[in-house]
C-alpha cells in the first residue's frame, strides 16, 4: 500500500474523532487509527531501508 493511503486514512480517522461522541464508536475509530499509524510507520521504515541499501 502506498504511504499516501495510510496518511489519508489517518487524517480521516482523526477527523471522525473530532465529532464522534459515542464511546464504542470512538474506541473502534481509535483502534483503526492506531492500526493505520502502525502501517505507516512500517511503510516508512521499509522505504528508509530501501534508500540505505
PQR file of N, CA, C, O and H, with PARSE charges and radii, in Angstrom:
ATOM      1  N   UNK A   1       0.845  -1.173   0.000 -0.4000 1.5000
ATOM      2  CA  UNK A   1       0.000   0.000   0.000 -0.0000 2.0000
ATOM      3  C   UNK A   1       0.895   1.241   0.000  0.5500 1.7000
ATOM      4  O   UNK A   1       1.862   1.305   0.758 -0.5500 1.4000
ATOM      5  N   UNK A   2       0.582   2.213  -0.833 -0.4000 1.5000
ATOM      6  CA  UNK A   2       1.353   3.463  -0.822 -0.0000 2.0000
ATOM      7  C   UNK A   2       1.149   4.221   0.498  0.5500 1.7000
ATOM      8  O   UNK A   2       0.084   4.152   1.111 -0.5500 1.4000
ATOM      9  H   UNK A   2      -0.204   2.161  -1.449  0.4000 1.0000
ATOM     10  N   UNK A   3       2.181   4.933   0.911 -0.4000 1.5000
ATOM     11  CA  UNK A   3       2.080   5.635   2.195 -0.0000 2.0000
ATOM     12  C   UNK A   3       1.013   6.730   2.172  0.5500 1.7000
ATOM     13  O   UNK A   3       0.483   7.088   3.224 -0.5500 1.4000
ATOM     14  H   UNK A   3       3.046   4.989   0.413  0.4000 1.0000
ATOM     15  N   UNK A   4       0.686   7.268   0.993 -0.4000 1.5000
ATOM     16  CA  UNK A   4      -0.326   8.327   0.946 -0.0000 2.0000
ATOM     17  C   UNK A   4      -1.704   7.803   1.343  0.5500 1.7000
ATOM     18  O   UNK A   4      -2.530   8.558   1.855 -0.5500 1.4000
ATOM     19  H   UNK A   4       1.116   6.977   0.138  0.4000 1.0000
ATOM     20  N   UNK A   5      -1.956   6.521   1.112 -0.4000 1.5000
ATOM     21  CA  UNK A   5      -3.238   5.938   1.521 -0.0000 2.0000
ATOM     22  C   UNK A   5      -3.309   5.868   3.047  0.5500 1.7000
ATOM     23  O   UNK A   5      -4.322   6.230   3.646 -0.5500 1.4000
ATOM     24  H   UNK A   5      -1.285   5.907   0.696  0.4000 1.0000
ATOM     25  N   UNK A   6      -2.236   5.404   3.662 -0.4000 1.5000
ATOM     26  CA  UNK A   6      -2.206   5.341   5.126 -0.0000 2.0000
ATOM     27  C   UNK A   6      -2.358   6.740   5.721  0.5500 1.7000
ATOM     28  O   UNK A   6      -3.083   6.931   6.697 -0.5500 1.4000
ATOM     29  H   UNK A   6      -1.413   5.110   3.175  0.4000 1.0000
ATOM     30  N   UNK A   7      -1.676   7.710   5.131 -0.4000 1.5000
ATOM     31  CA  UNK A   7      -1.781   9.095   5.630 -0.0000 2.0000
ATOM     32  C   UNK A   7      -3.217   9.622   5.502  0.5500 1.7000
ATOM     33  O   UNK A   7      -3.723  10.281   6.410 -0.5500 1.4000
ATOM     34  H   UNK A   7      -1.087   7.555   4.338  0.4000 1.0000
ATOM     35  N   UNK A   8      -3.861   9.329   4.377 -0.4000 1.5000
ATOM     36  CA  UNK A   8      -5.242   9.770   4.174 -0.0000 2.0000
ATOM     37  C   UNK A   8      -6.173   9.111   5.189  0.5500 1.7000
ATOM     38  O   UNK A   8      -7.067   9.761   5.731 -0.5500 1.4000
ATOM     39  H   UNK A   8      -3.450   8.794   3.640  0.4000 1.0000
ATOM     40  N   UNK A   9      -5.961   7.824   5.441 -0.4000 1.5000
ATOM     41  CA  UNK A   9      -6.779   7.125   6.427 -0.0000 2.0000
ATOM     42  C   UNK A   9      -6.585   7.712   7.821  0.5500 1.7000
ATOM     43  O   UNK A   9      -7.550   7.877   8.568 -0.5500 1.4000
ATOM     44  H   UNK A   9      -5.235   7.296   5.000  0.4000 1.0000
ATOM     45  N   UNK A  10      -5.353   8.022   8.169 -0.4000 1.5000
ATOM     46  CA  UNK A  10      -5.058   8.619   9.475 -0.0000 2.0000
ATOM     47  C   UNK A  10      -5.802   9.943   9.626  0.5500 1.7000
ATOM     48  O   UNK A  10      -6.434  10.195  10.652 -0.5500 1.4000
ATOM     49  H   UNK A  10      -4.569   7.888   7.563  0.4000 1.0000
ATOM     50  N   UNK A  11      -5.723  10.779   8.606 -0.4000 1.5000
ATOM     51  CA  UNK A  11      -6.421  12.066   8.665 -0.0000 2.0000
ATOM     52  C   UNK A  11      -7.934  11.869   8.764  0.5500 1.7000
ATOM     53  O   UNK A  11      -8.614  12.600   9.484 -0.5500 1.4000
ATOM     54  H   UNK A  11      -5.209  10.574   7.772  0.4000 1.0000
ATOM     55  N   UNK A  12      -8.452  10.888   8.045 -0.4000 1.5000
ATOM     56  CA  UNK A  12      -9.892  10.597   8.090 -0.0000 2.0000
ATOM     57  C   UNK A  12     -10.322  10.199   9.501  0.5500 1.7000
ATOM     58  O   UNK A  12     -11.313  10.712  10.021 -0.5500 1.4000
ATOM     59  H   UNK A  12      -7.900  10.294   7.460  0.4000 1.0000
ATOM     60  N   UNK A  13      -9.576   9.287  10.114 -0.4000 1.5000
ATOM     61  CA  UNK A  13      -9.938   8.835  11.462 -0.0000 2.0000
ATOM     62  C   UNK A  13      -9.810   9.963  12.483  0.5500 1.7000
ATOM     63  O   UNK A  13     -10.635  10.072  13.391 -0.5500 1.4000
ATOM     64  H   UNK A  13      -8.771   8.871   9.691  0.4000 1.0000
ATOM     65  N   UNK A  14      -8.794  10.794  12.344 -0.4000 1.5000
ATOM     66  CA  UNK A  14      -8.646  11.937  13.253 -0.0000 2.0000
ATOM     67  C   UNK A  14      -9.836  12.880  13.121  0.5500 1.7000
ATOM     68  O   UNK A  14     -10.343  13.391  14.119 -0.5500 1.4000
ATOM     69  H   UNK A  14      -8.124  10.705  11.606  0.4000 1.0000
ATOM     70  N   UNK A  15     -10.276  13.107  11.896 -0.4000 1.5000
ATOM     71  CA  UNK A  15     -11.419  13.987  11.675 -0.0000 2.0000
ATOM     72  C   UNK A  15     -12.688  13.389  12.285  0.5500 1.7000
ATOM     73  O   UNK A  15     -13.494  14.111  12.872 -0.5500 1.4000
ATOM     74  H   UNK A  15      -9.864  12.691  11.085  0.4000 1.0000
ATOM     75  N   UNK A  16     -12.865  12.077  12.148 -0.4000 1.5000
ATOM     76  CA  UNK A  16     -14.030  11.430  12.755 -0.0000 2.0000
ATOM     77  C   UNK A  16     -14.026  11.593  14.274  0.5500 1.7000
ATOM     78  O   UNK A  16     -15.076  11.794  14.884 -0.5500 1.4000
ATOM     79  H   UNK A  16     -12.210  11.491  11.672  0.4000 1.0000
ATOM     80  N   UNK A  17     -12.847  11.505  14.878 -0.4000 1.5000
ATOM     81  CA  UNK A  17     -12.757  11.622  16.331 -0.0000 2.0000
ATOM     82  C   UNK A  17     -13.112  13.026  16.831  0.5500 1.7000
ATOM     83  O   UNK A  17     -13.483  13.195  17.993 -0.5500 1.4000
ATOM     84  H   UNK A  17     -11.995  11.341  14.382  0.4000 1.0000
ATOM     85  N   UNK A  18     -13.000  14.022  15.967 -0.4000 1.5000
ATOM     86  CA  UNK A  18     -13.331  15.396  16.369 -0.0000 2.0000
ATOM     87  C   UNK A  18     -14.808  15.550  16.720  0.5500 1.7000
ATOM     88  O   UNK A  18     -15.172  16.393  17.539 -0.5500 1.4000
ATOM     89  H   UNK A  18     -12.699  13.885  15.023  0.4000 1.0000
ATOM     90  N   UNK A  19     -15.659  14.729  16.093 -0.4000 1.5000
ATOM     91  CA  UNK A  19     -17.101  14.908  16.301 -0.0000 2.0000
ATOM     92  C   UNK A  19     -17.794  13.703  16.930  0.5500 1.7000
ATOM     93  O   UNK A  19     -18.912  13.831  17.429 -0.5500 1.4000
ATOM     94  H   UNK A  19     -15.363  14.044  15.427  0.4000 1.0000
ATOM     95  N   UNK A  20     -17.153  12.543  16.914 -0.4000 1.5000
ATOM     96  CA  UNK A  20     -17.798  11.338  17.449 -0.0000 2.0000
ATOM     97  C   UNK A  20     -17.861  11.389  18.970  0.5500 1.7000
ATOM     98  O   UNK A  20     -16.857  11.643  19.636 -0.5500 1.4000
ATOM     99  H   UNK A  20     -16.245  12.440  16.509  0.4000 1.0000
ATOM    100  N   UNK A  21     -19.047  11.145  19.509 -0.4000 1.5000
ATOM    101  CA  UNK A  21     -19.221  11.185  20.959 -0.0000 2.0000
ATOM    102  C   UNK A  21     -19.544   9.818  21.561  0.5500 1.7000
ATOM    103  O   UNK A  21     -19.385   9.617  22.766 -0.5500 1.4000
ATOM    104  H   UNK A  21     -19.862  10.939  18.968  0.4000 1.0000
ATOM    105  N   UNK A  22     -19.992   8.887  20.736 -0.4000 1.5000
ATOM    106  CA  UNK A  22     -20.341   7.556  21.238 -0.0000 2.0000
ATOM    107  C   UNK A  22     -19.056   6.818  21.641  0.5500 1.7000
ATOM    108  O   UNK A  22     -18.165   6.632  20.812 -0.5500 1.4000
ATOM    109  H   UNK A  22     -20.121   9.050  19.758  0.4000 1.0000
ATOM    110  N   UNK A  23     -18.958   6.400  22.905 -0.4000 1.5000
ATOM    111  CA  UNK A  23     -17.730   5.761  23.390 -0.0000 2.0000
ATOM    112  C   UNK A  23     -17.331   4.504  22.621  0.5500 1.7000
ATOM    113  O   UNK A  23     -16.147   4.277  22.372 -0.5500 1.4000
ATOM    114  H   UNK A  23     -19.682   6.552  23.578  0.4000 1.0000
ATOM    115  N   UNK A  24     -18.305   3.695  22.246 -0.4000 1.5000
ATOM    116  CA  UNK A  24     -17.999   2.462  21.496 -0.0000 2.0000
ATOM    117  C   UNK A  24     -17.433   2.786  20.112  0.5500 1.7000
ATOM    118  O   UNK A  24     -16.441   2.197  19.683 -0.5500 1.4000
ATOM    119  H   UNK A  24     -19.267   3.879  22.448  0.4000 1.0000
ATOM    120  N   UNK A  25     -18.065   3.712  19.435 -0.4000 1.5000
ATOM    121  CA  UNK A  25     -17.574   4.110  18.107 -0.0000 2.0000
ATOM    122  C   UNK A  25     -16.201   4.756  18.205  0.5500 1.7000
ATOM    123  O   UNK A  25     -15.341   4.521  17.356 -0.5500 1.4000
ATOM    124  H   UNK A  25     -18.871   4.190  19.783  0.4000 1.0000
ATOM    125  N   UNK A  26     -15.988   5.575  19.244 -0.4000 1.5000
ATOM    126  CA  UNK A  26     -14.674   6.199  19.438 -0.0000 2.0000
ATOM    127  C   UNK A  26     -13.595   5.133  19.620  0.5500 1.7000
ATOM    128  O   UNK A  26     -12.497   5.272  19.081 -0.5500 1.4000
ATOM    129  H   UNK A  26     -16.687   5.766  19.934  0.4000 1.0000
ATOM    130  N   UNK A  27     -13.892   4.079  20.367 -0.4000 1.5000
ATOM    131  CA  UNK A  27     -12.909   3.002  20.575 -0.0000 2.0000
ATOM    132  C   UNK A  27     -12.556   2.327  19.255  0.5500 1.7000
ATOM    133  O   UNK A  27     -11.393   2.022  18.989 -0.5500 1.4000
ATOM    134  H   UNK A  27     -14.784   3.967  20.805  0.4000 1.0000
ATOM    135  N   UNK A  28     -13.575   2.100  18.436 -0.4000 1.5000
ATOM    136  CA  UNK A  28     -13.331   1.471  17.132 -0.0000 2.0000
ATOM    137  C   UNK A  28     -12.462   2.383  16.264  0.5500 1.7000
ATOM    138  O   UNK A  28     -11.496   1.929  15.651 -0.5500 1.4000
ATOM    139  H   UNK A  28     -14.520   2.348  18.652  0.4000 1.0000
ATOM    140  N   UNK A  29     -12.804   3.648  16.217 -0.4000 1.5000
ATOM    141  CA  UNK A  29     -12.041   4.607  15.416 -0.0000 2.0000
ATOM    142  C   UNK A  29     -10.609   4.713  15.933  0.5500 1.7000
ATOM    143  O   UNK A  29      -9.662   4.728  15.147 -0.5500 1.4000
ATOM    144  H   UNK A  29     -13.589   4.017  16.714  0.4000 1.0000
ATOM    145  N   UNK A  30     -10.451   4.785  17.247 -0.4000 1.5000
ATOM    146  CA  UNK A  30      -9.109   4.866  17.838 -0.0000 2.0000
ATOM    147  C   UNK A  30      -8.286   3.624  17.512  0.5500 1.7000
ATOM    148  O   UNK A  30      -7.085   3.718  17.261 -0.5500 1.4000
ATOM    149  H   UNK A  30     -11.220   4.773  17.886  0.4000 1.0000
ATOM    150  N   UNK A  31      -8.928   2.473  17.517 -0.4000 1.5000
ATOM    151  CA  UNK A  31      -8.236   1.229  17.181 -0.0000 2.0000
ATOM    152  C   UNK A  31      -7.799   1.251  15.708  0.5500 1.7000
ATOM    153  O   UNK A  31      -6.677   0.865  15.381 -0.5500 1.4000
ATOM    154  H   UNK A  31      -9.904   2.396  17.722  0.4000 1.0000
ATOM    155  N   UNK A  32      -8.694   1.704  14.830 -0.4000 1.5000
ATOM    156  CA  UNK A  32      -8.363   1.800  13.408 -0.0000 2.0000
ATOM    157  C   UNK A  32      -7.256   2.825  13.168  0.5500 1.7000
ATOM    158  O   UNK A  32      -6.364   2.607  12.347 -0.5500 1.4000
ATOM    159  H   UNK A  32      -9.605   2.017  15.096  0.4000 1.0000
ATOM    160  N   UNK A  33      -7.321   3.930  13.884 -0.4000 1.5000
ATOM    161  CA  UNK A  33      -6.292   4.960  13.769 -0.0000 2.0000
ATOM    162  C   UNK A  33      -4.928   4.397  14.169  0.5500 1.7000
ATOM    163  O   UNK A  33      -3.939   4.601  13.465 -0.5500 1.4000
ATOM    164  H   UNK A  33      -8.046   4.106  14.551  0.4000 1.0000
ATOM    165  N   UNK A  34      -4.880   3.703  15.275 -0.4000 1.5000
ATOM    166  CA  UNK A  34      -3.618   3.115  15.734 -0.0000 2.0000
ATOM    167  C   UNK A  34      -3.080   2.116  14.712  0.5500 1.7000
ATOM    168  O   UNK A  34      -1.872   2.058  14.478 -0.5500 1.4000
ATOM    169  H   UNK A  34      -5.684   3.537  15.847  0.4000 1.0000
ATOM    170  N   UNK A  35      -3.958   1.338  14.112 -0.4000 1.5000
ATOM    171  CA  UNK A  35      -3.539   0.364  13.099 -0.0000 2.0000
ATOM    172  C   UNK A  35      -2.941   1.063  11.876  0.5500 1.7000
ATOM    173  O   UNK A  35      -1.909   0.639  11.354 -0.5500 1.4000
ATOM    174  H   UNK A  35      -4.939   1.385  14.302  0.4000 1.0000
ATOM    175  N   UNK A  36      -3.588   2.124  11.428 -0.4000 1.5000
ATOM    176  CA  UNK A  36      -3.066   2.873  10.280 -0.0000 2.0000
ATOM    177  C   UNK A  36      -1.729   3.526  10.608  0.5500 1.7000
ATOM    178  O   UNK A  36      -0.835   3.573   9.763 -0.5500 1.4000
ATOM    179  H   UNK A  36      -4.426   2.468  11.852  0.4000 1.0000
ATOM    180  N   UNK A  37      -1.590   4.027  11.825 -0.4000 1.5000
ATOM    181  CA  UNK A  37      -0.313   4.619  12.225 -0.0000 2.0000
ATOM    182  C   UNK A  37       0.796   3.569  12.242  0.5500 1.7000
ATOM    183  O   UNK A  37       1.933   3.865  11.874 -0.5500 1.4000
ATOM    184  H   UNK A  37      -2.316   3.989  12.512  0.4000 1.0000
ATOM    185  N   UNK A  38       0.476   2.352  12.663 -0.4000 1.5000
ATOM    186  CA  UNK A  38       1.457   1.257  12.621 -0.0000 2.0000
ATOM    187  C   UNK A  38       1.826   0.915  11.177  0.5500 1.7000
ATOM    188  O   UNK A  38       2.995   0.698  10.860 -0.5500 1.4000
ATOM    189  H   UNK A  38      -0.448   2.111  12.962  0.4000 1.0000
ATOM    190  N   UNK A  39       0.828   0.871  10.320 -0.4000 1.5000
ATOM    191  CA  UNK A  39       1.087   0.579   8.904 -0.0000 2.0000
ATOM    192  C   UNK A  39       2.000   1.640   8.296  0.5500 1.7000
ATOM    193  O   UNK A  39       2.953   1.319   7.586 -0.5500 1.4000
ATOM    194  H   UNK A  39      -0.122   1.047  10.578  0.4000 1.0000
ATOM    195  N   UNK A  40       1.700   2.904   8.582 -0.4000 1.5000
ATOM    196  CA  UNK A  40       2.510   3.987   8.033 -0.0000 2.0000
ATOM    197  C   UNK A  40       3.943   3.903   8.544  0.5500 1.7000
ATOM    198  O   UNK A  40       4.890   4.070   7.776 -0.5500 1.4000
ATOM    199  H   UNK A  40       0.926   3.165   9.159  0.4000 1.0000
ATOM    200  N   UNK A  41       4.101   3.646   9.828 -0.4000 1.5000
ATOM    201  CA  UNK A  41       5.454   3.529  10.391 -0.0000 2.0000
ATOM    202  C   UNK A  41       6.221   2.398   9.713  0.5500 1.7000
ATOM    203  O   UNK A  41       7.403   2.549   9.407 -0.5500 1.4000
ATOM    204  H   UNK A  41       3.332   3.510  10.452  0.4000 1.0000
ATOM    205  N   UNK A  42       5.565   1.275   9.476 -0.4000 1.5000
ATOM    206  CA  UNK A  42       6.220   0.146   8.817 -0.0000 2.0000
ATOM    207  C   UNK A  42       6.588   0.495   7.377  0.5500 1.7000
ATOM    208  O   UNK A  42       7.667   0.138   6.905 -0.5500 1.4000
ATOM    209  H   UNK A  42       4.604   1.152   9.724  0.4000 1.0000
ATOM    210  N   UNK A  43       5.694   1.192   6.683 -0.4000 1.5000
ATOM    211  CA  UNK A  43       5.976   1.589   5.311 -0.0000 2.0000
ATOM    212  C   UNK A  43       7.162   2.544   5.246  0.5500 1.7000
ATOM    213  O   UNK A  43       8.036   2.405   4.390 -0.5500 1.4000
ATOM    214  H   UNK A  43       4.817   1.482   7.067  0.4000 1.0000
ATOM    215  N   UNK A  44       7.187   3.511   6.154 -0.4000 1.5000
ATOM    216  CA  UNK A  44       8.286   4.478   6.160 -0.0000 2.0000
ATOM    217  C   UNK A  44       9.609   3.813   6.506  0.5500 1.7000
ATOM    218  O   UNK A  44      10.651   4.156   5.948 -0.5500 1.4000
ATOM    219  H   UNK A  44       6.478   3.625   6.850  0.4000 1.0000
ATOM    220  N   UNK A  45       9.562   2.873   7.418 -0.4000 1.5000
ATOM    221  CA  UNK A  45      10.775   2.143   7.781 -0.0000 2.0000
ATOM    222  C   UNK A  45      11.271   1.333   6.586  0.5500 1.7000
ATOM    223  O   UNK A  45      12.471   1.283   6.313 -0.5500 1.4000
ATOM    224  H   UNK A  45       8.716   2.594   7.871  0.4000 1.0000
ATOM    225  N   UNK A  46      10.355   0.710   5.890 -0.4000 1.5000
ATOM    226  CA  UNK A  46      10.709  -0.079   4.706 -0.0000 2.0000
ATOM    227  C   UNK A  46      11.327   0.811   3.635  0.5500 1.7000
ATOM    228  O   UNK A  46      12.295   0.418   2.983 -0.5500 1.4000
ATOM    229  H   UNK A  46       9.381   0.750   6.111  0.4000 1.0000
ATOM    230  N   UNK A  47      10.774   2.007   3.448 -0.4000 1.5000
ATOM    231  CA  UNK A  47      11.312   2.954   2.471 -0.0000 2.0000
ATOM    232  C   UNK A  47      12.714   3.391   2.854  0.5500 1.7000
ATOM    233  O   UNK A  47      13.586   3.512   1.993 -0.5500 1.4000
ATOM    234  H   UNK A  47       9.988   2.327   3.978  0.4000 1.0000
ATOM    235  N   UNK A  48      12.941   3.632   4.156 -0.4000 1.5000
ATOM    236  CA  UNK A  48      14.260   4.024   4.623 -0.0000 2.0000
ATOM    237  C   UNK A  48      15.285   2.930   4.389  0.5500 1.7000
ATOM    238  O   UNK A  48      16.423   3.213   4.014 -0.5500 1.4000
ATOM    239  H   UNK A  48      12.233   3.533   4.856  0.4000 1.0000
ATOM    240  N   UNK A  49      14.895   1.693   4.605 -0.4000 1.5000
ATOM    241  CA  UNK A  49      15.800   0.564   4.389 -0.0000 2.0000
ATOM    242  C   UNK A  49      16.171   0.477   2.916  0.5500 1.7000
ATOM    243  O   UNK A  49      17.327   0.216   2.583 -0.5500 1.4000
ATOM    244  H   UNK A  49      13.970   1.463   4.909  0.4000 1.0000
ATOM    245  N   UNK A  50      15.213   0.691   2.040 -0.4000 1.5000
ATOM    246  CA  UNK A  50      15.484   0.653   0.597 -0.0000 2.0000
ATOM    247  C   UNK A  50      16.449   1.760   0.193  0.5500 1.7000
ATOM    248  O   UNK A  50      17.321   1.546  -0.650 -0.5500 1.4000
ATOM    249  H   UNK A  50      14.273   0.903   2.310  0.4000 1.0000
ATOM    250  N   UNK A  51      16.299   2.944   0.789 -0.4000 1.5000
ATOM    251  CA  UNK A  51      17.179   4.063   0.483 -0.0000 2.0000
ATOM    252  C   UNK A  51      18.602   3.794   0.947  0.5500 1.7000
ATOM    253  O   UNK A  51      19.563   4.159   0.269 -0.5500 1.4000
ATOM    254  H   UNK A  51      15.591   3.118   1.474  0.4000 1.0000
ATOM    255  N   UNK A  52      18.732   3.160   2.095 -0.4000 1.5000
ATOM    256  CA  UNK A  52      20.054   2.859   2.644 -0.0000 2.0000
ATOM    257  C   UNK A  52      20.750   1.747   1.883  0.5500 1.7000
ATOM    258  O   UNK A  52      21.972   1.757   1.735 -0.5500 1.4000
ATOM    259  H   UNK A  52      17.952   2.864   2.646  0.4000 1.0000
ATOM    260  N   UNK A  53      19.968   0.785   1.398 -0.4000 1.5000
ATOM    261  CA  UNK A  53      20.527  -0.397   0.757 -0.0000 2.0000
ATOM    262  C   UNK A  53      20.752  -0.188  -0.659  0.5500 1.7000
ATOM    263  O   UNK A  53      21.222  -1.092  -1.349 -0.5500 1.4000
ATOM    264  H   UNK A  53      18.976   0.777   1.518  0.4000 1.0000
TER
END
